Amino acid sequence: MKTVGLKKLADSGSRWHPLAGSRHLALCILTAVVLALAGCASTTDPDAISPYQETAAKRDLVDGAINLNEPLVTESEGTLMGGLLGGLLGSAVDDNSSYGVSIHLGALGGSLAGRYVAAKQKEFSEEVEVVEAITRDVQGKNEHATRTVKAMEVVIAEDRVRLDQIRKARADGKISENRLTEEVAFAERDLETMRQARDAAEGHLKTFVAARSLVLEDSKADDLEQKPEVASLDVEIEALRARIRTMNDLVDELSGAT
């Protein structure tokens, strides 16, 4: 009830018994206060679900997926068909001499790994230098994978809490079924981003493993595999493989929660 209305009601008290008018006025004021408090409570309900908002971890997750999806790059050839990581190009390399090297592609034919190693061999004249260059690329992807795993862990924790909240709110009748569906879709979007990051890392891993084999097959040095540079490459490859296993576990965890 507005203040003006209350004043008019008080002014008209001369037609009532003074005590009755005072009680009526007090009752009106009390009712207005209760209604106002009730209105405030409805908008500050601690159990209400706030609108969906992007978090820093979700942004980091997207950045990680983008970084992992970035194609391998060499100074001599530039971008190496990142969309086909780990897969065959569909046709053999017609002219290997165009890379300035003679490379044994073996069964991989026109694979991305073949093109990747060929480009590295064009950049570096020594086989050890090629191995070192590939190792640096693996290290770079490992750094992206490590940051992405950390973001995935935080996002999963956030999504699990929110999913529990919205499902409880739906069970209590505080939100609609459509709202629940929309909220679950947000978590599923995070899940898809995680899958894309994992798939990209797996694609790179396949390329690096195949590249290692190609370098050793094409090597003119019988002891190349025994050199410390190859051992360092193997350490980085295993590290990337371990991070992918962690990504798989995290994808399964969020998949189970959604």
Beta strands, then each sheet from edge to edge (+ up, - down):
strand 1: 73-74
strand 2: 78-79
sheet 1: 1+ 2-
end
